[in-house]
Amino acid sequence: MSILRIDSSANTEDSITRALTDRIIAQLGDSDVVVRDLAQEPLPQITHTWAVARATPEADRAPEQAEALVESDKLVAEMMAADTIVIGAPMYNFSIPASLKAWIDLVARVGVTFRYTEAGPEGLVKGKRVILAVASGGVPAGAPVDFNTPYLKTVLGFMGMDDVTIISADALATDPEGTVASANKAIDALASTAKAA
């Protein structure tokens, strides 16, 4: 099994989401894991050149346009090659970290990871399992002010990834030990389900 692990916490030490993604990877067993650490290796923001390049047929792209898409092409290839995608997504100000949004902007590409048809949009990234490891001080996953997990499920689903499991430690400000223990229990159950399948 090939796994793409994406960490987006700015905290590179004592990060809850990093600890959760560590545990998820360990529980999934022997796998080929590609690690994309968005804090250690920040991605570029999309630019005018990038936006024009992605809408220009490959044969017609100028050299600078082709260069602008190199990183995006690499990220898309990583995502396409993975059987399972594990994403560490802490909640920052009710939403996802800017580093994770940059990754999404670079992989959500019309004609590559989704397309528009007469029947509506169609995701082109299919057959993937996605596990989200989320953490927040006190906003429960799915709460009215949680703009983290609903957004991730929406944008991933838009690209065709609708098999999404959420592992949540969402009471860190009030019950850090309890919420992490609950998340770890969910990870253990997730691993058992995967082995049974």
C-alpha positions as CSV (number, residue, x, y, z in Angstrom):
1,M,0.0,0.0,0.0
2,S,1.3,3.4,-0.9
3,I,0.6,6.3,1.5
4,L,0.9,10.0,1.1
5,R,1.3,11.7,4.5
6,I,0.7,15.4,4.6
7,D,1.6,17.4,7.8
8,S,0.5,21.0,8.0
9,S,1.0,22.0,11.7
10,A,3.3,24.9,12.1
11,N,4.3,23.3,15.4
12,T,7.1,20.9,14.5
13,E,7.5,19.8,18.1
14,D,4.8,18.5,20.4
15,S,2.2,18.7,17.7
16,I,-1.0,16.8,18.3
17,T,-1.8,16.3,14.7
18,R,1.7,15.1,13.9
19,A,1.5,12.6,16.8
20,L,-1.9,11.4,15.4
21,T,-0.5,11.0,11.9
22,D,2.5,9.1,13.3
23,R,0.1,6.7,15.0
24,I,-2.1,6.3,11.9
25,I,1.0,5.5,9.8
26,A,2.2,3.0,12.4
27,Q,-1.1,1.3,12.6
28,L,-1.5,1.0,8.9
29,G,1.5,-1.4,8.8
30,D,4.3,-1.9,6.3
31,S,3.7,0.7,3.6
32,D,5.5,2.8,1.1
33,V,5.1,6.3,2.7
34,V,5.8,9.6,0.9
35,V,6.0,12.5,3.4
36,R,5.0,16.0,2.5
37,D,5.7,18.3,5.4
38,L,4.2,21.7,4.6
39,A,5.8,23.5,7.5
40,Q,9.3,22.2,6.9
41,E,9.0,22.7,3.1
42,P,6.5,25.5,2.5
43,L,4.8,25.5,-0.9
44,P,4.5,28.5,-3.2
45,Q,1.3,30.4,-3.5
46,I,-0.4,30.3,-6.9
47,T,0.4,33.3,-9.1
48,H,-1.0,34.9,-12.3
49,T,1.6,32.9,-14.4
50,W,0.4,29.7,-12.7
51,A,-3.2,30.5,-13.3
52,V,-2.7,31.2,-16.9
53,A,-0.5,28.2,-17.4
54,R,-3.0,25.7,-16.0
55,A,-5.6,26.9,-18.5
56,T,-3.2,26.8,-21.4
57,P,-2.8,23.5,-23.4
58,E,0.5,21.9,-22.6
59,A,1.8,22.2,-26.2
60,D,1.1,26.0,-26.1
61,R,2.7,26.8,-22.8
62,A,5.6,29.2,-22.7
63,P,8.8,28.0,-20.9
64,E,7.9,30.2,-17.8
65,Q,4.4,28.7,-17.8
66,A,5.7,25.2,-17.9
67,E,8.1,26.0,-15.0
68,A,5.3,27.5,-13.0
69,L,3.5,24.1,-13.0
70,V,6.4,21.9,-12.1
71,E,5.7,21.8,-8.4
72,S,2.0,21.4,-9.0
73,D,2.6,18.5,-11.3
74,K,4.8,16.8,-8.7
75,L,2.1,17.2,-6.0
76,V,-0.6,15.9,-8.3
77,A,1.6,12.9,-9.2
78,E,2.2,12.2,-5.4
79,M,-1.5,12.3,-4.8
80,M,-2.4,10.1,-7.8
81,A,0.2,7.5,-6.8
82,A,-1.1,7.0,-3.3
83,D,-3.6,4.4,-2.2
84,T,-4.2,6.2,1.1
85,I,-3.7,9.9,2.0
86,V,-3.2,10.8,5.6
87,I,-3.6,14.6,6.3
88,G,-2.7,16.3,9.6
89,A,-5.0,19.3,9.7
90,P,-5.0,21.4,12.9
91,M,-7.7,24.1,13.2
92,Y,-6.3,27.6,13.0
93,N,-8.8,30.3,13.5
94,F,-11.7,27.9,12.7
95,S,-10.2,26.7,9.4
96,I,-7.2,24.9,7.9
97,P,-3.6,26.2,8.0
98,A,-2.5,28.4,5.1
99,S,0.1,25.8,4.2
100,L,-2.6,23.2,3.6
101,K,-4.6,25.6,1.6
102,A,-1.6,26.2,-0.6
103,W,-1.4,22.4,-1.2
104,I,-5.0,22.3,-2.1
105,D,-4.7,25.2,-4.5
106,L,-1.9,23.5,-6.3
107,V,-3.6,20.1,-6.7
108,A,-7.1,21.2,-7.4
109,R,-6.7,21.6,-11.2
110,V,-9.5,21.6,-13.8
111,G,-8.9,18.9,-16.4
112,V,-6.4,17.2,-14.2
113,T,-8.0,16.3,-10.8
114,F,-11.5,17.3,-11.7
115,R,-13.5,18.3,-14.8
116,Y,-16.8,19.9,-15.8
117,T,-19.3,17.9,-17.7
118,E,-22.8,18.4,-18.9
119,A,-24.0,16.5,-15.9
120,G,-21.9,18.7,-13.6
121,P,-18.4,18.5,-12.1
122,E,-16.6,15.2,-11.9
123,G,-13.7,14.3,-9.6
124,L,-10.8,12.5,-11.3
125,V,-8.9,11.4,-8.2
126,K,-10.8,8.1,-7.5
127,G,-10.2,5.0,-5.4
128,K,-8.4,6.8,-2.6
129,R,-8.8,6.4,1.1
130,V,-8.3,9.6,3.1
131,I,-7.8,9.9,6.8
132,L,-7.9,13.3,8.4
133,A,-6.2,13.9,11.7
134,V,-7.6,17.1,13.1
135,A,-7.1,19.0,16.4
136,S,-8.6,22.0,18.0
137,G,-8.7,23.8,21.3
138,G,-12.5,23.3,21.8
139,V,-14.4,23.4,18.5
140,P,-15.8,20.0,17.9
141,A,-15.5,18.5,14.4
142,G,-18.7,19.2,12.6
143,A,-19.7,22.2,14.8
144,P,-21.3,25.2,13.1
145,V,-18.0,27.1,13.4
146,D,-15.9,24.2,12.2
147,F,-14.7,25.4,8.8
148,N,-11.9,22.8,8.8
149,T,-13.4,19.4,8.3
150,P,-16.4,20.4,6.2
151,Y,-14.2,22.3,3.8
152,L,-11.7,19.5,3.5
153,K,-14.4,16.9,2.9
154,T,-15.9,19.2,0.3
155,V,-12.8,19.9,-1.7
156,L,-11.5,16.4,-1.5
157,G,-14.9,15.1,-2.6
158,F,-14.9,17.6,-5.4
159,M,-11.7,15.9,-6.7
160,G,-13.3,12.5,-6.3
161,M,-12.1,11.5,-2.9
162,D,-15.3,10.7,-0.9
163,D,-13.9,7.9,1.3
164,V,-12.9,10.3,4.2
165,T,-12.4,9.3,7.8
166,I,-12.0,12.0,10.5
167,I,-9.9,11.3,13.6
168,S,-10.5,14.2,15.9
169,A,-8.8,15.6,19.1
170,D,-11.0,18.6,19.5
171,A,-11.0,19.4,23.2
172,L,-7.4,20.2,23.8
173,A,-8.1,23.3,25.8
174,T,-10.3,21.6,28.3
175,D,-9.5,17.8,28.3
176,P,-6.2,17.3,26.4
177,E,-5.6,13.8,27.8
178,G,-9.1,12.6,27.2
179,T,-9.5,14.0,23.7
180,V,-6.1,12.5,22.6
181,A,-7.0,9.1,24.2
182,S,-10.3,9.2,22.3
183,A,-8.5,10.0,19.0
184,N,-6.0,7.2,19.6
185,K,-8.8,4.7,20.3
186,A,-10.4,5.7,17.0
187,I,-7.1,5.1,15.2
188,D,-6.8,1.7,16.8
189,A,-10.3,0.8,15.7
190,L,-9.6,2.2,12.2
191,A,-6.5,-0.1,11.9
192,S,-8.5,-3.1,13.1
193,T,-11.2,-2.4,10.5
194,A,-8.5,-2.1,7.8
195,K,-6.9,-5.4,8.7
196,A,-10.3,-7.2,8.8
197,A,-11.1,-5.9,5.3
